[in-house]
Amino acid sequence: MTTALRPAASAAPVPPPARGPLSALVLDLLAASPGTAPGRAADVPDALGEDAQLALYVCYELHYQGFHRVDPGWEWDPGLLTLRAGLEEAFLAALREAVGEPGPLEQVIADLLVEPPDGTGPSYHLLEHGARWQAREYVVHRSLYHLKEADPQLWAVPRLPHPAKAALMTVQYDEYGAGRPERAHALLFAQMMADLGLNTRYGHYLDAVPAPALAVVNLMSMFGLHRALRGAAVGQFAAVEITSPPGAARLAAALERLGASSAGTLFYREHVVADAVHEQLVRRTVLDPLVAGDPALAADIAFGIAATGAVEDRLAAHLLGAWGRGRSSLRAPLDDGPPA
C-alpha cells in the first residue's frame, strides 16, 4: 500500500513582502502586537490591484493557517477588522461593477451548463498548445486555493438551513476524502505539485502569485466570512461544482501529454468523476430548496456565480496574455520558465 504525499503545510507560512502601502500597513501591524491597528477603514485606490489584493489576502489568511510568528490574536482584532472592511467594501464594489445585473438565477444556471464549442481558456490552451512550464505555472496559481480546498466554502454551512446544509455537507465530505484522509483533495493537489517538481508547502508561492489569482481566493473567503453574502457563497460553490468536470478532463489530459505521471493527473481525474455527481447534488439539493425557502437569495446566488466568472475570466486573461507574449505569468518565474 502506498502512502499519499502529505504537504508540509500544517506549518503557517512566512508573511510575504508588501506590494504597496496598504499591504505594508497590514504586514507592519502583524509584526506588532494586537490592539495597535488604527481602527479606520482603508482608502483603496485600486481594489483589484496587487497592493489591495495582497492586503486582503493576508487579512483573510489569519482565519486559515495564519502566519509564522504572527500573534493569532490578530484574527479578530477590531482595528484590523475595521481596516479590512474598507478593503472588502472596495472589492465588493469592483465585483458588482464588473458583473452588473446578472439576470434571473434560472438563466444564469442554464448558461453555466453550456460548454462553449470554441473555448479559449487556460485549460484549452494547455491541452492543445501548452508547454510544461506553463502547466507548472498554472498549478502554482491554483495552489493558494487548492492546498486549502473546500475550507472557504465550509463557512457557508452554519449559515444555511436544512436541507441545503446537509446537502452541501455531502459534497464537502467528498472534498475532504470521504472518510479517507489520504484522498482529501488538498493532498491530491500536493501530490500533483510534487510530481511536477513544485514545492508543496502551504503558502510557499504567495509572493509569486499576482493579483488576478489572489482575487479568486479572496472572493471565496469574503463570501464565506459574511452571513450577508451567504447566497453569493453558495453561488460561488455552485459555479465551481457545475462547471469543473469538462475543464478538469482537459487539464488531466494536458498534464498527461506534458509528462505527468498517474499521481500527477489524479487530482483532476478525481474531479471529473466527483464533480459530475456534485453538479446534480448542488442544483437539486442545495440551490432548489434554498431558493424555495428564501426566494430573496436567488439574486445573491446569481451574483456569486457571475462574480466567480468575472474573477476567473480576469485570471484567464492574465495567464493567456503573459504566455502569448512568451513571458511568465508569475511575479517570480519558476526555474524552467521565461522571465516575467
N, C-alpha and C positions, 0 to 999 in steps of 0.2 A: 504494500500500500504506500502510495506517495503522499507526502505531506505538502499541502499547498503553501506557497510562499506567503509569509506574513510580513507586511511592511514594518519598518522600524518606527511606524508612525504613531505609536501611543505617546511618544515624546512631543512636547509642544515645540513648534518651530521657532527659530530665532526671528525677532522682528526685522522687517525689511528696511532698506534705506527709503527715505522720503522721496517724493517726486514733486514737491512743491510746498507752499506754505500751509495748506490745510493738513496734508499728511504729516508734515513736520510738527505741527502743533499737536496732533493726536499722538504721534510717537514720542515726542518730548514729554507729554503728560504721562504716558505709560512707563517711562523711565523713572518717574517720581512716585509718590505715594497717593493713593486715592484721596479725594477731597480737595485736590488742588486745581481742578478744572475751572475755567472762568464762569461757567454757568450761563452762557448765552449761545444762541443758535449760530451756526457758522454761516458766513456770507459765501455763497458758492457761485462764482462766475461761470463755470463750465461743469455742469453736473455729470456729463459723460466723459470728461477728460481724465487724464492719468492721475492728477492730484486728488480730485474728489473721489474717484472710484477706489483708489488705494486707501484713502482715509476711511471711507465707508466699510471697505473690506476688513480693515484692521479692527474697526469697532465691532463688526459682526463676529470676527474670529474669536473674540472674548467669550462668546456663547458656545463655541465648539471646543477646540483643544487649548485655546489661549496661546500665549507666547512664553518662551523661555525667559525666566527671571522677571516676568511681569506679574504684579500682585493681582491675584484673582478677584480681589475686591473691586477692581475697575469694572467688572461685568455689569453691575447695577449702580455704578456711581452716578448720582443725579446730575452733576455738572457735565459729565461726558455724555450722558443720555440727551441732555439739552443740546449739546453741540451736534450730536448725531442726528437729532431731529431736523436740524437745518439741512444737513446733507440728504436726508431721506425726503424732505419736502421738495427739494430741488430735483432729485432723481425721479420722484413720482410725477412731478410736473413735466419733466422731459419725456417720460414714457407716455403720458396722456397726450402730449402734443404730437408725439410720433405716430400714435395709433388712431387718434381722433375718435369717432364713434364706431366701434367695431361692428355694429349691426346686431340683429337678433341671434341669440345663442344657437338656435337650431341651424341657422345658415353658417355660423362660424364653425360649428362642429362638422357640418356637411363638407365645408371646404377643406377641413383637416383630413377627411377621409379620401380625398382625391390626390393621387400621386401624379405629379406632372410628367408628361411623356418626354419632355426635353429638359429635365432638371440640370442645374448648373452649379449646385452647391459643392462644398468640400468633399463629401462622400463620392460624388460622381467624378470629381477631378482625381481623387486618389485612386479610384478604381480604374479609370481609363488612362490617365497620364501621369499620375503621381510618382514621385521619387521617394526612396526610403527616408531621406532626411525630412521630407515634407510630412510623411506619416508620423515620424518621431515628434516633429513639432506639434502636429495635431494632438497627439496624446498628451504632450506637455500642457497645452492649453486646457485640455479637459481634466487634467489631474487635480486641479483645485477643487472641482466638484466631486469627481468620481472616487477620490480617496476618502470622501465622507458621504458617499452616495446614499440618498434617501433621508439623511439626517434633517435637512431643512424642511422637507415635506412632513416629517413626523410631528412638527409643531402644530400642524393643522388638525391633528386627531382630536385633542381635547376641546377644540373649538366647534366641532361638528356634532350634530345629533345622530342618534341611531335612526335607520340602519346604515347611513352613509359612513359613520365612524367605523363600524365593524367591517364594511366592505373595503374601505381604504386600508385598514389594518391587514386584510387578507393579501393585498398587493404588497404592502410593506414587509410582511412576513417573508415573502419570496426574496425581496431585495436584500434582506439580512441572512439569506441562506436557507430558509425554510427548515430550520432546526439543525442544519449542518453548517457550523461556523466557517468551515473552510470554503464553503460555496457562497459566502457573502460577496456581493457584487464589488464592494470596495477592495476585497482581497483578490478577486479575479482581475480587477483592473491593475493592481500592483503586480500581479503575475505577468500581465501583458507588458507593463513597463519594463520589468526585468528582462523579459525576452527580447525587447528592443534595445537593451543596453542603457536604460534610463534609471535614474535614482528613484527609488520607491519611497523615500522618506516623505512623510506628510508635510506639505507646505514647502518642500525643497525649492520648487520652481516659482515661488511667489514673485520674486524680484524680476524674473524673466518674462512673466506673462503681462501683456499690455491691457489697457482699459477695456477693450471690447470683450475680452474673456472674463475680466473681473466683473463686468456688468451682468453677465449671465448668472453668476453665482450670487451676486448682491441682490438681484431681483428675487431669487428664491428665498434668501434669508429675510429680506424685508417683508415679503408676503407672509412668510411663516411666523414672524415675530409679532405681527399685529392682528389682533382679532378683527379689527375693522376691515382688513384685507383678506379675510379667510376665503371669500369667494374667489379672489384673484389667485390665492394659493392653490385652490382646487383647480382653477383653470390652467395654471402652470403645470400641475401634476397631470392633468388630462392631456394637455398638448404633447407632453413627452411620451406618455404611455400609448397614445393613439398613433403617433407618427413615427415612432422609433424603429419598428421592425424592418421596413424596407431599407432605411439608412444603415441599420446595424448589419444587414446582409451585405450591403455594398462594402462596408468597412471591413468586415471579416474577409471577404473575397480580395479586397485590396491588400490587406496585410499578408494574406497567404501568397499573393502574387509577388509581394516585395520581400518574401523570405521568412516571414514569421512562422514559428512552429505552431503545433496544435495548442500549446499553452498560451501562445501569443494571440491566438484568434478566439479562444474560449469565451472571453468576456463578451464579445459582440455576437458570437454564435448563441450564447445563452440568452441574449436579449431578443434575438429573432424569435425564439420559441416562447419565452416568458411573456414578452410584451404583446404578442399576438393574443394571448389569453387575457392579459391585463386590460387591453383595449376594450374588450367586451365587458369586463367587470366594471371598469371605470364608467363607461357610458350607461350601463343598465342598473348598476347597484350603488353608484356614488352620485353621478350627475342627476339622473332621473328622480330618485326620491328626494334629493336635496332641494332641487328646484320646486318639486311638487309641494314640499313642506314650507318653503320660503321663496316664493317667486321673485322677490326683490333681489335675490342673489344671482339671478340669471345674467344681469348686466355686468356684475363684478366678475363672474366666471368668464364671460366673453372678453372682458378687458384683460384678464390674466392670460388667456390664450393668445390674444393679439399682442400683448406686451412681450410675451415669450418669443413670438415670431419676430418681433422687432429687434430684440437684442441678439437673437440667433442670426438674423439677416445681417446685422451690423458686424458680427464676428466673422461670418462667411465672407463678406465684402473685404474685410481686413486681410483674411488669410489669402484669398484668391488674388487680391491686389498685390500683396507682397510677393507671392510666388510667381505671379505673372511678370513681375519685374526682375525675377531671379534673385530676390532678396529674402532674408529670413523674416518670418512673421513675429519673431520673439524680440524682446528688448535686448536679450543676451543670447546670441546664437549658440546652438549646440556644436559639438566638435566636428560634425560632418556636414554642417550647413554653411551657406554663404553668409556674408555679413548682413547686419540689419540695415 
